[in-house]
Amino acid sequence: MVNIEVSQVATAFRARFGGNTGIASESLVVDGTPEQKERWLPLLASGRVTGCFALTEHEAGSDATALKTMALRTGDDFIITGKKCYITNAPIADLVTVFARTDPYSTGANGISAFLIERGTAGLSTPPAYRKLGQHGSPVGEVLLEQVRVPASAIIGGVEGQGFRTAMKTLNKQRINLAGLCVGPALRLVSEMVNRARTREQFGKSIGEFQLVQQMIAESNTEVHAARALVLETARKRDAGGDVTMEASMCKLFASEVCGKVADRALQVFGGGGYIADNVAERFYRDVRLFRLYEGTSQIHLVNIAKRTLAAADAGRAL
Ligand SMILES: Cc1cc2nc3c(=O)[nH]c(=O)nc-3n(C[C@H](O)[C@H](O)[C@H](O)COP(=O)(O)OP(=O)(O)OC[C@H]3O[C@@H](n4cnc5c(N)ncnc54)[C@H](O)[C@@H]3O)c2cc1C
């Protein structure tokens, strides 16, 4: 609900605190030890500490299990070496959750652990933020790890080899948040389209009187209602303790695709003005493009939904 409200105004501002209350703390919420939770969660929730979630690498994007960052044990410590890319809030983070391979002989999802690493730890650095298409207020960058020494107590949950499961549990919830984050801009853009259609006149009447413009508004409003209903229904099911692994993927896929379509139509309703920098439609068009890419691309969610739908059918469960 908070994501739906805040993202109607600024998706970049949402990323500033939403990283903290979402992926940067959810690993601790789902798998942290009581000591880790007590130490970090109040600081993250209040914003006194900024966190980030560093999973992606150049060779490990959609297939995050291909990650190569290594954490080798020496006595009671681990020495971590690797490079993470495209990490939201990395340039300003005080606390980095790093996913690294603690079993050098493992492949895939096995042998990965999640480490909490504080800024200032020798060998950890974050280059300046990338230039990017949208969400300019949200810094995204790399995390470089060169022989970073951390104690074994920095592993989330204190258990080696559980990191990939922790990442998946974190993203599972986050996908519902992200879908809410897609509904907000779409709602805002429907109202911006209506305002524009009422006030802009061509051929002696407001453009809202043309049925082809009305079609863009009607399709957008219908899809936004459907996306919001799916997100809220899935959130209710999760709050009631249900397994929403497949529905979370559906929410992320559907809401991000709807948001992209609505942003495209909004720009169309604004005409040439919509293409000019700093117009509300132009900003949202750039800002929301990201939603179809991160936390699982649309293609990855389609693959996931198909796999789970087929498995449910094979097992005779409700689809
Ligand atoms: C601004 C921004 C912020 C980000 N923030 C974070 C963050 O905070 N933490 C973090 O860890 N990561 C973050 N990411 C990374 C993001 O999650 C990845 O970019 C995303 O998972 C896609 O990986 P990739 O970029 O390597 O694309 P690729 O995996 O190379 O995909 C390229 C294309 O191939 C398609 N494709 C790949 N595999 C398949 C398949 N099996 N079937 C069908 N199609 C497929 C994809 O759908 C896509 O269209 C961020 C990215 C961006 C751009």
The ligand as a Tripos MOL2 file, in Angstrom:
@<TRIPOS>MOLECULE
LIG
   53    58     1     0     0
SMALL
NO_CHARGES

@<TRIPOS>ATOM
      1 C1         18.7140    0.1110  -12.3140 C.3       1 LIG1
      2 C2         18.9510   -1.3010  -11.8700 C.ar      1 LIG1
      3 C3         18.9260   -1.6040  -10.5210 C.ar      1 LIG1
      4 C4         19.1990   -2.9100  -10.1000 C.ar      1 LIG1
      5 N1         19.2700   -3.1810   -8.7410 N.ar      1 LIG1
      6 C5         19.7450   -4.3920   -8.3320 C.ar      1 LIG1
      7 C6         20.0160   -4.6360   -6.9460 C.ar      1 LIG1
      8 O1         19.7740   -3.7830   -6.0670 O.2       1 LIG1
      9 N2         20.5650   -5.8380   -6.5980 N.ar      1 LIG1
     10 C7         20.8530   -6.8000   -7.5200 C.ar      1 LIG1
     11 O2         21.3800   -7.8330   -7.1270 O.2       1 LIG1
     12 N3         20.5820   -6.6080   -8.8520 N.ar      1 LIG1
     13 C8         20.0480   -5.4260   -9.2760 C.ar      1 LIG1
     14 N4         19.8050   -5.2050  -10.6170 N.ar      1 LIG1
     15 C9         20.1170   -6.2520  -11.5750 C.3       1 LIG1
     16 C10        18.8750   -6.8730  -12.2310 C.3       1 LIG1
     17 O3         18.1890   -7.6860  -11.3230 O.3       1 LIG1
     18 C11        19.3320   -7.6100  -13.4980 C.3       1 LIG1
     19 O4         19.7120   -6.6130  -14.4430 O.3       1 LIG1
     20 C12        18.2710   -8.5160  -14.0560 C.3       1 LIG1
     21 O5         18.1060   -9.6320  -13.2210 O.3       1 LIG1
     22 C13        18.5740   -9.0300  -15.4820 C.3       1 LIG1
     23 O6         19.8580   -9.5370  -15.5760 O.3       1 LIG1
     24 P1         20.8150   -9.0360  -16.7740 P.3       1 LIG1
     25 O7         20.7840   -7.5490  -16.7450 O.co2     1 LIG1
     26 O8         22.1290   -9.7000  -16.6290 O.co2     1 LIG1
     27 O9         20.0950   -9.5130  -18.1000 O.3       1 LIG1
     28 P2         20.2700  -10.9490  -18.8080 P.3       1 LIG1
     29 O10        20.0950  -12.0280  -17.7980 O.co2     1 LIG1
     30 O11        21.5160  -10.9280  -19.6130 O.co2     1 LIG1
     31 O12        18.9990  -10.9680  -19.7900 O.3       1 LIG1
     32 C14        19.0150  -10.3850  -21.0930 C.3       1 LIG1
     33 C15        17.7370  -10.7860  -21.8080 C.3       1 LIG1
     34 O13        17.6870  -12.2370  -21.9410 O.3       1 LIG1
     35 C16        16.4670  -12.7210  -21.4130 C.3       1 LIG1
     36 N5         16.6600  -14.0340  -20.7960 N.ar      1 LIG1
     37 C17        17.6420  -14.4190  -19.9430 C.ar      1 LIG1
     38 N6         17.4640  -15.6900  -19.5570 N.ar      1 LIG1
     39 C18        16.3140  -16.1380  -20.1710 C.ar      1 LIG1
     40 C19        15.5730  -17.3690  -20.1520 C.ar      1 LIG1
     41 N7         15.9500  -18.4200  -19.4180 N.pl3     1 LIG1
     42 N8         14.4510  -17.4450  -20.9050 N.ar      1 LIG1
     43 C20        14.0280  -16.3760  -21.6440 C.ar      1 LIG1
     44 N9         14.6800  -15.1990  -21.6970 N.ar      1 LIG1
     45 C21        15.8070  -15.0710  -20.9550 C.ar      1 LIG1
     46 C22        16.0450  -11.6850  -20.3630 C.3       1 LIG1
     47 O14        14.6560  -11.7430  -20.0930 O.3       1 LIG1
     48 C23        16.4750  -10.3920  -21.0420 C.3       1 LIG1
     49 O15        15.4770   -9.9800  -21.9440 O.3       1 LIG1
     50 C24        19.4570   -3.9210  -11.0480 C.ar      1 LIG1
     51 C25        19.4290   -3.6080  -12.4250 C.ar      1 LIG1
     52 C26        19.1840   -2.3260  -12.8380 C.ar      1 LIG1
     53 C27        19.1950   -2.0180  -14.3070 C.3       1 LIG1
@<TRIPOS>BOND
     1     1     2 1
     2     2     3 ar
     3     2    52 ar
     4     3     4 ar
     5     4     5 ar
     6     4    50 ar
     7     5     6 ar
     8     6     7 ar
     9     6    13 1
    10     7     8 2
    11     7     9 ar
    12     9    10 ar
    13    10    11 2
    14    10    12 ar
    15    12    13 ar
    16    13    14 ar
    17    14    15 1
    18    14    50 ar
    19    15    16 1
    20    16    17 1
    21    16    18 1
    22    18    19 1
    23    18    20 1
    24    20    21 1
    25    20    22 1
    26    22    23 1
    27    23    24 1
    28    24    25 2
    29    24    26 1
    30    24    27 1
    31    27    28 1
    32    28    29 2
    33    28    30 1
    34    28    31 1
    35    31    32 1
    36    32    33 1
    37    33    34 1
    38    33    48 1
    39    34    35 1
    40    35    36 1
    41    35    46 1
    42    36    37 ar
    43    36    45 ar
    44    37    38 ar
    45    38    39 ar
    46    39    40 ar
    47    39    45 ar
    48    40    41 1
    49    40    42 ar
    50    42    43 ar
    51    43    44 ar
    52    44    45 ar
    53    46    47 1
    54    46    48 1
    55    48    49 1
    56    50    51 ar
    57    51    52 ar
    58    52    53 1
@<TRIPOS>SUBSTRUCTURE
     1 LIG1         1 GROUP 0 **** ****
